[in-house]
């Protein structure tokens, strides 16, 4: 259960910590994506997360696949905010 904030300074402190944590998360994503291994990881993650494929199967497996897709979409959204310059590498894979 979360604690009620009665002191305005407590709210400022909590918001500041949240902003610091978010800034660190964004910096971490940028660092990971600056490496080819990070790009490869997220390419595979998004493929396995059904971002670019349909999840409809006609049976209850669709629910499972939609869960995986929803999870992958959260990270896809974070990357579009943190490092949109890496999206072309994530979306367009060279043919081997």
Secondary structure, DSSP 4 states (H G I P E B T S, - for coil): -PPPP-SHHHHHHHHHHHHHHHHHHHHHHHHHHTSHHHHHHHHHHHHHTTSSS----SSTHHHHHHHHHHHHHHHHHHHHHH-GGGHHHHH-PPP-
